[in-house]
C-alpha cells in the first residue's frame, strides 16, 4: 500500500472471479497475512484526526457548562463529576450518530462514510425489533415516522444534557446533570430499542447507559459505582477471550496494524506463511498476555490501596488501551478506548482513594450485579438471544451471524439495490 493507493490485489481480477469459492478465498487469506485490509495510509490518518475532533470538541462543549471555566482552564475543572457525565452523553451521541465505531472504510462504509442518521431518520428503511411477537406495537420490518421521531428524540435529549447547566450538588460548583433529562434520554432509548435493536445497540448502551443510570442516584454513590462499570467491562471482555480462537483474532488484527510495517514480524503471526495460516505460538502468547493484563490491572485498581501499585496499574491499563487504538481494528472502536483512558485517570487516578464502602445503596448494587454479572453470563450461555455487546463478548468470536445466498442470475442483488430503501448500495 502507499499513502493514497490501497494495496493491489495479489491476482488478476477477472481470472480470480472465475475460480471456485474456496480457491478465491485462499489468496485473500494469504495476502491479509502481510497486508491486512490493504487500506492506503491516509485512511488511518483520517481516523486519527477524527479522534482529535471527538475529544477536542467534547472538551470544548463541556467547557460551556456554567460553573466549570473556559476551555483553557481544563486542568482546573476536569475532575468535576459532571464532566464525566457529559463525556458519557457526548460519546453515546457520537456513536448513535454514526461517527464512532462502524464509520468510514475500515467498517466497509465508503460512500457515504457513516450510517446512523442516514438510516434511522429515513422512513422505509429496514428495522429489527427484538421481540415483535411479545411487545405490543413493535412488529414490522420497516421504519416508520414514529421510529424516526424516537431516534430524533434520543439525539435531542442528549443535546439538551450536553448544553444544560448542572443542578445543585453540595461541594460542586458545576453540579450534576438534570435527573429528568437523563431519565428522558434513557426512556427514549429503551423505546427506540424495542422498535429497532440495531439503533439501540448502535449507541453502545452497555458502556454509557450504566454510567447515566448511576447518575440518577445520590452523588456519593457515583465514583465507586462508575469504577465497577469499567471493571465489569474489562473483566467481561477478558473473560470472553478465554477460548481457543482468540489467537485468530489477534493475528488477524495485528496483521492489519498500520504502525507494524515489518513483513518479517507479520509472518511470525502465522505458523508458516503462506502455506499454514493458523496463528503462530507467538500470536497466541501475545493474545493471552493481553488477557492476563486485562484481568490483573483492574483487580489491582479495585482492591489495592497503595499509591505505587495504583499508579503502575493505571499506566498498565492506559498502555493496554493505547495498544488497541494503535491497531486500528476493523469496526474501529477507537473513541471507546479514549473514553476508557479518561475514565481510568478520572476514576482511579484522581478519585482512586474513594473507599469501596461508599457504595451502599442496595438497589444500585443489585442493578450493577444484574448488568455486570447477570447479563454477561446469560448472554454467553444464550448468544442467540443476547447481543455480544451487553454480553461483553467483545472478542469471543461466537457472535450471531447471517449468510445470504443468491442464486446466480436470479436478479436478487439488483432487486435489493432498487427496491430496498437504504443510504448506500451493498458492498
Wavefront OBJ file of the C-alpha trace (Angstrom):
o trace
v 0.000 0.000 0.000
v 1.005 3.650 -0.355
v -0.189 6.893 1.225
v -3.014 7.346 -1.303
v -3.376 3.958 -3.011
v -4.569 0.674 -1.449
v -2.540 -2.491 -1.770
v -3.220 -4.081 -5.182
v -4.951 -7.485 -5.289
v -2.475 -10.398 -5.452
v -4.086 -11.798 -8.608
v -5.617 -10.859 -11.929
v -9.176 -9.905 -11.012
v -11.127 -11.393 -13.896
v -9.278 -14.696 -13.651
v -9.879 -14.778 -9.891
v -13.635 -14.288 -10.390
v -13.795 -17.494 -12.419
v -12.306 -19.615 -9.616
v -14.406 -21.788 -7.249
v -15.279 -20.172 -3.938
v -12.609 -21.768 -1.741
v -9.904 -21.102 -4.316
v -10.900 -17.445 -4.307
v -10.599 -17.327 -0.510
v -7.068 -18.750 -0.357
v -5.087 -15.861 -1.946
v -7.130 -13.350 0.046
v -6.190 -15.009 3.334
v -2.544 -15.250 2.312
v -2.460 -11.598 1.287
v -4.140 -10.473 4.507
v -1.334 -12.108 6.449
v 1.082 -9.440 5.219
v -1.086 -6.522 4.070
v -4.147 -6.698 6.307
v -7.106 -4.822 4.878
v -4.730 -3.077 2.473
v -6.059 0.439 3.100
v -3.958 3.406 1.958
v -2.143 5.119 4.803
v -4.178 8.313 4.649
v -7.246 6.362 5.847
v -5.586 5.784 9.216
v -4.698 9.469 9.429
v -8.371 10.283 8.908
v -9.286 8.071 11.848
v -6.594 9.692 13.989
v -7.890 13.144 13.020
v -11.432 12.019 13.892
v -10.200 11.042 17.363
v -8.781 14.536 17.864
v -12.093 16.057 16.780
v -14.020 13.685 19.066
v -12.125 14.570 22.234
v -11.330 18.203 21.418
v -14.930 19.021 20.547
v -16.146 17.168 23.640
v -13.970 19.247 25.948
v -14.950 22.453 24.130
v -18.681 21.722 24.500
v -18.357 20.574 28.124
v -16.422 23.745 28.978
v -19.591 25.748 28.232
v -21.189 24.277 31.376
v -21.825 27.046 33.939
v -19.523 26.715 36.916
v -16.641 24.990 35.108
v -14.497 27.589 33.395
v -13.009 28.184 29.985
v -11.551 25.580 27.676
v -8.071 26.777 28.605
v -8.758 26.069 32.287
v -9.340 22.358 31.618
v -6.772 21.392 34.239
v -8.840 23.134 36.901
v -12.230 21.518 36.229
v -11.730 18.128 34.547
v -12.262 16.351 37.890
v -15.851 17.619 38.284
v -18.269 14.633 38.129
v -20.474 16.444 35.619
v -17.546 16.315 33.165
v -17.566 12.514 33.232
v -21.363 12.500 32.915
v -21.291 14.800 29.907
v -18.449 12.890 28.262
v -20.603 9.736 28.504
v -23.536 11.585 26.896
v -21.264 13.045 24.208
v -19.786 9.629 23.353
v -23.197 7.949 23.246
v -24.390 10.659 20.835
v -21.195 10.322 18.800
v -21.861 6.603 18.404
v -25.580 6.775 17.646
v -24.903 9.494 15.061
v -22.678 7.010 13.240
v -19.439 8.906 13.864
v -17.720 6.335 16.062
v -17.281 2.571 15.682
v -18.671 1.379 12.361
v -17.740 4.523 10.432
v -15.590 5.004 7.321
v -13.624 2.486 5.198
v -12.395 0.098 7.910
v -16.053 -0.737 8.533
v -16.865 -1.089 4.825
v -18.509 2.354 4.750
v -17.164 4.193 1.738
v -19.805 6.467 0.224
v -21.320 7.723 2.458
v -18.738 7.166 5.223
v -21.332 6.834 8.026
v -24.691 5.159 8.558
v -26.587 6.186 11.688
v -28.995 9.039 10.922
v -28.883 8.327 7.185
v -30.843 5.162 8.012
v -32.573 5.900 11.293
v -34.046 9.223 10.190
v -35.261 7.763 6.877
v -38.758 6.211 6.740
v -38.979 2.884 4.972
v -35.553 1.562 5.880
v -35.237 -1.879 7.455
v -35.587 -2.220 11.224
v -35.210 -5.228 13.523
v -37.478 -5.276 16.588
v -36.056 -7.597 19.293
v -39.369 -9.108 20.462
v -42.033 -8.316 17.844
v -44.265 -11.194 18.970
v -44.069 -10.286 22.666
v -44.014 -6.462 22.879
v -47.137 -4.735 21.556
v -46.797 -2.105 18.820
v -43.311 -3.234 17.787
v -43.987 -5.744 14.982
v -42.884 -4.975 11.441
v -39.693 -4.710 9.428
v -39.948 -1.169 8.058
v -39.073 2.062 9.789
v -41.978 4.475 10.269
v -42.112 8.186 11.185
v -42.586 7.050 14.796
v -39.193 5.333 14.699
v -37.652 8.454 13.174
v -39.142 10.556 15.985
v -37.858 8.208 18.692
v -34.354 8.329 17.228
v -34.510 12.124 16.911
v -35.802 12.279 20.490
v -32.735 10.433 21.803
v -30.465 12.853 19.943
v -32.356 15.942 21.120
v -32.390 14.718 24.731
v -28.646 14.121 24.535
v -28.023 17.588 23.126
v -30.138 19.057 25.916
v -28.000 17.295 28.523
v -24.789 18.447 26.863
v -25.838 22.088 26.784
v -27.643 22.228 30.120
v -26.278 23.606 33.342
v -25.933 21.393 36.393
v -28.384 21.204 39.240
v -27.050 21.891 42.732
v -24.799 19.356 44.430
v -23.013 20.000 47.715
v -19.306 20.626 47.222
v -19.532 21.176 43.448
v -19.761 24.481 41.620
v -20.948 22.857 38.389
v -23.446 20.446 39.957
v -24.919 17.353 38.288
v -26.792 16.634 35.087
v -30.577 17.137 35.413
v -32.109 13.862 36.585
v -35.243 14.404 34.494
v -33.145 14.930 31.368
v -31.165 11.720 31.971
v -34.367 9.755 32.575
v -35.911 11.180 29.394
v -32.906 10.197 27.263
v -32.749 6.687 28.706
v -36.501 6.217 28.364
v -36.487 7.273 24.717
v -33.508 4.984 24.083
v -35.406 1.996 25.538
v -38.477 2.766 23.414
v -36.267 3.091 20.354
v -34.647 -0.255 21.172
v -37.988 -2.017 21.444
v -38.750 -0.845 17.920
v -35.260 -1.443 16.500
v -32.468 -3.240 18.327
v -29.824 -2.089 15.819
v -30.287 1.609 16.558
v -30.278 0.821 20.275
v -27.050 -1.171 20.082
v -25.525 1.496 17.859
v -25.439 3.830 20.859
v -23.181 1.354 22.741
v -25.660 1.242 25.642
v -23.694 -1.406 27.533
v -20.981 1.198 28.227
v -22.636 4.594 28.513
v -26.182 3.817 29.706
v -24.984 2.320 33.054
v -22.984 5.483 33.704
v -26.126 7.558 33.181
v -28.279 5.195 35.244
v -25.809 5.573 38.117
v -26.139 9.350 37.700
v -29.787 9.045 38.757
v -28.653 8.002 42.244
v -27.129 10.074 45.043
v -23.749 11.675 44.170
v -21.933 9.875 46.991
v -22.621 6.588 45.150
v -21.212 7.643 41.788
v -17.449 7.170 41.928
v -17.250 3.581 43.144
v -20.250 2.547 41.010
v -18.573 4.055 37.935
v -15.367 2.237 38.867
v -17.292 -1.042 38.843
v -18.696 -0.200 35.403
v -15.164 -0.042 33.992
v -14.156 -3.133 35.985
v -17.049 -5.218 34.603
v -16.327 -4.069 31.053
v -12.660 -5.081 31.349
v -13.370 -8.397 33.037
v -16.257 -9.189 30.704
v -14.053 -8.604 27.674
v -11.179 -10.552 29.242
v -13.437 -13.489 30.135
v -14.685 -13.631 26.544
v -11.082 -14.185 25.435
v -10.718 -17.392 27.466
v -11.143 -19.636 24.460
v -9.076 -21.385 21.796
v -9.811 -18.969 18.991
v -8.755 -15.608 20.446
v -5.270 -16.028 18.860
v -7.063 -15.953 15.483
v -8.486 -12.532 16.411
v -5.071 -11.193 17.388
v -3.192 -12.491 14.348
v -5.794 -11.017 12.003
v -5.884 -7.703 13.908
v -2.125 -7.214 14.258
v -1.515 -8.022 10.590
v -3.715 -5.016 9.796
v -1.923 -2.642 12.214
v -0.600 0.376 10.261
v 2.310 1.002 12.641
v 3.711 -2.516 12.132
v 5.385 -2.276 8.748
v 7.810 -5.184 9.019
v 6.742 -8.117 6.859
v 9.052 -10.316 8.931
v 7.095 -9.541 12.098
v 3.799 -10.155 10.333
v 4.989 -13.524 9.030
v 5.694 -14.558 12.629
v 1.964 -14.203 13.349
v 1.341 -17.345 11.268
v 2.646 -20.879 11.616
v 4.122 -20.974 8.138
v 3.074 -18.114 5.871
v 1.716 -18.529 3.200
v 1.165 -22.298 3.454
v -0.183 -22.600 7.009
v -2.287 -19.600 8.022
v -3.169 -20.789 11.506
v -1.981 -18.439 14.298
v 1.574 -18.993 15.479
v 2.650 -19.605 19.067
v 3.882 -16.010 19.207
v 0.403 -14.756 18.247
v -1.172 -16.976 20.914
v 1.332 -15.756 23.528
v 0.661 -12.119 22.634
v -3.087 -12.737 22.805
v -3.072 -14.401 26.202
v -0.584 -11.891 27.627
v -3.123 -9.154 26.873
v -5.862 -11.160 28.570
v -3.769 -11.504 31.721
v -3.279 -7.740 31.787
v -6.985 -7.099 31.371
v -7.682 -9.257 34.422
v -4.715 -8.196 36.554
v -4.529 -4.396 36.342
v -8.244 -3.825 37.107
v -8.005 -6.262 40.018
v -5.184 -4.191 41.487
v -7.047 -0.950 40.836
v -10.133 -2.082 42.707
v -8.505 -3.961 45.612
v -5.080 -2.491 46.470
v -4.923 0.776 48.411
v -1.335 1.684 47.604
v -0.301 4.707 45.532
v 2.638 2.979 43.823
v 0.640 -0.135 42.874
v -2.270 2.027 41.751
v -0.009 4.127 39.535
v 1.534 1.024 37.938
v -1.933 -0.421 37.278
v -3.170 2.887 35.827
v -0.203 3.069 33.456
v -0.707 -0.599 32.532
v -4.368 -0.096 31.603
v -3.649 3.114 29.690
v -0.988 1.291 27.641
v -3.461 -1.544 27.121
v -5.993 0.836 25.512
v -3.330 2.757 23.599
v -2.192 -0.551 22.092
v -5.739 -1.419 20.959
v -6.166 2.051 19.462
v -2.872 1.834 17.574
v -4.019 -1.400 15.913
v -6.964 0.352 14.198
v -9.008 -2.885 14.378
v -11.824 -3.366 11.896
v -15.071 -1.792 13.173
v -12.632 0.745 14.742
v -13.981 1.209 18.292
v -11.419 3.964 18.835
v -13.465 6.560 20.730
v -14.396 3.933 23.295
v -10.710 3.464 24.083
v -10.204 7.213 24.552
v -13.237 7.341 26.841
v -11.859 4.444 28.884
v -8.467 6.133 29.204
v -10.129 9.293 30.522
v -12.182 7.121 32.881
v -9.024 5.453 34.185
v -7.364 8.764 35.030
v -10.590 10.300 36.360
v -11.914 7.402 38.457
v -8.770 5.551 39.534
v -6.295 8.413 39.352
v -7.996 11.433 40.875
v -10.651 9.510 42.821
v -8.667 6.346 43.418
v -8.741 6.703 47.196
v -12.535 6.731 47.497
v -13.362 3.688 49.678
v -15.427 0.855 48.205
v -17.664 1.066 51.282
v -19.102 4.339 49.989
v -21.207 2.270 47.580
v -24.028 1.161 49.887
v -27.301 1.667 48.008
v -28.869 -1.832 47.765
v -30.833 -1.046 44.598
v -27.767 0.311 42.800
v -25.670 -2.666 43.891
v -28.353 -5.026 42.581
v -28.524 -3.174 39.249
v -24.739 -3.296 38.880
v -24.698 -7.035 39.609
v -27.507 -7.665 37.119
v -25.788 -5.615 34.401
v -22.149 -6.544 35.066
v -22.528 -10.205 36.047
v -26.002 -11.482 35.140
v -26.183 -10.213 31.562
v -22.697 -11.416 30.505
v -23.321 -14.888 31.946
v -26.762 -15.242 30.372
v -25.603 -13.748 27.091
v -22.656 -16.131 26.898
v -24.923 -19.107 27.521
v -27.540 -17.915 25.031
v -25.824 -15.837 22.319
v -28.854 -16.494 20.120
v -30.941 -14.315 22.442
v -28.484 -11.646 23.543
v -26.209 -9.361 21.587
v -22.477 -9.728 22.115
v -22.357 -6.074 23.258
v -24.387 -6.220 26.518
v -22.966 -9.720 26.995
v -19.481 -8.128 26.803
v -18.295 -10.888 24.487
v -16.252 -8.373 22.523
v -13.608 -10.894 21.459
v -15.457 -14.164 21.953
v -15.868 -14.983 18.282
v -19.304 -16.570 18.802
v -21.307 -13.543 17.722
v -24.591 -14.107 15.921
v -24.074 -14.041 12.144
v -26.124 -14.496 8.990
v -25.371 -15.623 5.454
v -27.323 -14.525 2.398
v -27.328 -16.967 -0.524
v -28.286 -15.699 -4.007
v -28.978 -17.915 -6.994
v -26.746 -16.799 -9.838
v -28.709 -14.927 -12.493
v -31.805 -14.518 -10.288
v -31.556 -10.727 -10.169
v -31.832 -10.800 -6.366
v -28.989 -8.373 -5.784
v -30.420 -5.959 -8.335
v -33.809 -6.122 -6.579
v -32.151 -5.274 -3.259
v -30.434 -2.298 -4.878
v -33.632 -0.977 -6.439
v -36.415 -2.000 -4.029
v -34.898 -1.707 -0.525
v -34.716 1.801 0.978
v -31.164 2.425 2.170
v -28.432 5.033 2.263
v -25.842 3.130 0.248
v -25.661 0.133 -2.099
v -24.402 -3.220 -0.859
v -20.625 -3.537 -0.814
l 1 2 3 4 5 6 7 8 9 10 11 12 13 14 15 16 17 18 19 20 21 22 23 24 25 26 27 28 29 30 31 32 33 34 35 36 37 38 39 40 41 42 43 44 45 46 47 48 49 50 51 52 53 54 55 56 57 58 59 60 61 62 63 64 65 66 67 68 69 70 71 72 73 74 75 76 77 78 79 80 81 82 83 84 85 86 87 88 89 90 91 92 93 94 95 96 97 98 99 100 101 102 103 104 105 106 107 108 109 110 111 112 113 114 115 116 117 118 119 120 121 122 123 124 125 126 127 128 129 130 131 132 133 134 135 136 137 138 139 140 141 142 143 144 145 146 147 148 149 150 151 152 153 154 155 156 157 158 159 160 161 162 163 164 165 166 167 168 169 170 171 172 173 174 175 176 177 178 179 180 181 182 183 184 185 186 187 188 189 190 191 192 193 194 195 196 197 198 199 200 201 202 203 204 205 206 207 208 209 210 211 212 213 214 215 216 217 218 219 220 221 222 223 224 225 226 227 228 229 230 231 232 233 234 235 236 237 238 239 240 241 242 243 244 245 246 247 248 249 250 251 252 253 254 255 256 257 258 259 260 261 262 263 264 265 266 267 268 269 270 271 272 273 274 275 276 277 278 279 280 281 282 283 284 285 286 287 288 289 290 291 292 293 294 295 296 297 298 299 300 301 302 303 304 305 306 307 308 309 310 311 312 313 314 315 316 317 318 319 320 321 322 323 324 325 326 327 328 329 330 331 332 333 334 335 336 337 338 339 340 341 342 343 344 345 346 347 348 349 350 351 352 353 354 355 356 357 358 359 360 361 362 363 364 365 366 367 368 369 370 371 372 373 374 375 376 377 378 379 380 381 382 383 384 385 386 387 388 389 390 391 392 393 394 395 396 397 398 399 400 401 402 403 404 405 406 407 408 409 410 411 412 413 414 415 416 417 418 419 420 421 422 423 424 425 426 427
